[in-house]
Amino acid sequence: MLRASRAAYREDQAKCRRMWIGIRENSKLRHVEKDVLIPQIMRDRAKELCSDKVQAFTKCCKETGFLMVVKCREENTALKDCLVGHYADPSFYEECKAEYLKQREEYRATGIKKKRQKITSNV
């Protein structure tokens, strides 16, 4: 019984939220979405795509200690080039924007946030 009442409560909440938000099937973005949330998705995906370079840089930093500033320049440059290459790609931005809009639409429809998996890096 308790589960049924919780489900009904969530359904009512979702209805109210849809009425309040005014569910629109558009891709209009707020400033925080453009400037913070989508770039955050871009960073996460770029780190996944450049994972080999991230691992090489991390390994170099662990091996050299304080001298990493001098000895890991090649790895750092390769990592930076890979990440900046993805950040500057307009099609990559559009992919991440589409992913964000899909997540936003799911949230607006259900009221349940998607759990984000933290990617641990040793940098």
C-alpha positions as CSV (number, residue, x, y, z in Angstrom):
1,M,0.0,0.0,0.0
2,L,2.8,2.4,0.9
3,R,4.5,1.8,-2.5
4,A,1.2,2.5,-4.3
5,S,0.7,5.7,-2.5
6,R,4.3,6.7,-3.2
7,A,3.8,6.0,-6.9
8,A,0.6,8.0,-6.9
9,Y,2.4,10.9,-5.1
10,R,5.3,10.9,-7.6
11,E,2.8,10.8,-10.5
12,D,0.9,13.8,-9.0
13,Q,4.3,15.6,-8.5
14,A,5.2,15.0,-12.1
15,K,1.9,16.3,-13.3
16,C,2.3,19.5,-11.3
17,R,5.9,19.9,-12.4
18,R,4.9,19.5,-16.1
19,M,2.1,22.1,-15.6
20,W,4.5,24.5,-13.8
21,I,7.4,24.0,-16.2
22,G,5.1,24.0,-19.2
23,I,6.7,21.1,-21.0
24,R,7.8,22.3,-24.4
25,E,9.3,20.2,-27.1
26,N,12.0,22.7,-27.9
27,S,15.7,23.0,-27.4
28,K,15.9,26.4,-25.9
29,L,18.7,26.5,-23.4
30,R,19.3,28.7,-20.3
31,H,22.6,30.3,-19.8
32,V,23.6,27.9,-17.0
33,E,22.9,25.0,-19.4
34,K,25.0,26.5,-22.2
35,D,27.9,27.7,-20.0
36,V,28.1,25.1,-17.3
37,L,26.1,21.9,-17.8
38,I,26.8,21.1,-21.4
39,P,30.6,21.9,-21.1
40,Q,30.6,19.6,-18.0
41,I,29.3,16.8,-20.2
42,M,31.9,17.7,-22.9
43,R,34.7,17.5,-20.3
44,D,33.6,14.1,-19.0
45,R,33.2,12.6,-22.5
46,A,36.5,14.1,-23.7
47,K,38.3,12.5,-20.7
48,E,36.8,9.2,-21.7
49,L,37.8,9.6,-25.4
50,C,41.3,10.7,-24.4
51,S,41.7,8.1,-21.6
52,D,44.9,6.6,-23.1
53,K,46.6,10.1,-22.9
54,V,45.2,10.7,-19.4
55,Q,46.7,7.4,-18.2
56,A,50.0,8.2,-19.8
57,F,50.2,11.6,-18.2
58,T,49.1,10.1,-14.8
59,K,51.8,7.4,-15.0
60,C,54.4,10.0,-15.9
61,C,53.4,12.2,-13.0
62,K,53.5,9.3,-10.5
63,E,56.9,8.2,-11.7
64,T,58.7,11.6,-11.7
65,G,57.2,13.2,-8.6
66,F,58.1,16.9,-8.3
67,L,60.0,16.9,-11.6
68,M,56.7,16.3,-13.5
69,V,56.6,19.9,-14.6
70,V,59.8,19.4,-16.6
71,K,59.7,15.7,-17.5
72,C,56.0,15.2,-18.5
73,R,55.8,18.0,-21.0
74,E,55.2,15.7,-24.0
75,E,52.4,13.8,-22.2
76,N,50.9,17.0,-21.0
77,T,51.0,18.5,-24.5
78,A,49.4,15.4,-26.1
79,L,46.7,15.3,-23.5
80,K,46.0,19.0,-23.9
81,D,45.8,18.7,-27.7
82,C,43.4,15.8,-27.5
83,L,41.1,17.6,-25.0
84,V,41.2,20.9,-26.8
85,G,40.6,19.2,-30.1
86,H,37.3,17.8,-28.7
87,Y,36.3,21.0,-27.0
88,A,36.7,23.0,-30.3
89,D,34.7,20.5,-32.4
90,P,31.2,21.9,-33.1
91,S,29.8,18.4,-33.9
92,F,31.1,17.2,-30.5
93,Y,29.3,20.1,-28.8
94,E,26.1,19.2,-30.7
95,E,26.3,15.6,-29.6
96,C,26.7,16.6,-26.0
97,K,23.9,19.2,-26.3
98,A,21.6,16.4,-27.7
99,E,22.6,14.2,-24.8
100,Y,21.8,16.9,-22.3
101,L,18.5,17.7,-23.9
102,K,17.6,14.0,-23.7
103,Q,18.5,13.9,-20.0
104,R,16.5,17.1,-19.4
105,E,13.5,15.7,-21.2
106,E,13.6,12.5,-19.2
107,Y,13.8,14.5,-15.9
108,R,10.9,16.7,-16.9
109,A,8.8,13.6,-17.8
110,T,9.6,11.5,-14.8
111,G,11.0,13.9,-12.1
112,I,13.8,11.4,-11.4
113,K,17.4,12.6,-11.9
114,K,19.8,10.4,-13.7
115,K,22.6,9.3,-11.4
116,R,26.0,10.4,-12.7
117,Q,28.8,8.1,-12.4
118,K,31.9,9.8,-11.1
119,I,35.0,9.0,-13.2
120,T,38.0,8.8,-10.9
121,S,41.3,10.1,-12.3
122,N,44.5,10.0,-10.5
123,V,45.7,13.4,-11.7
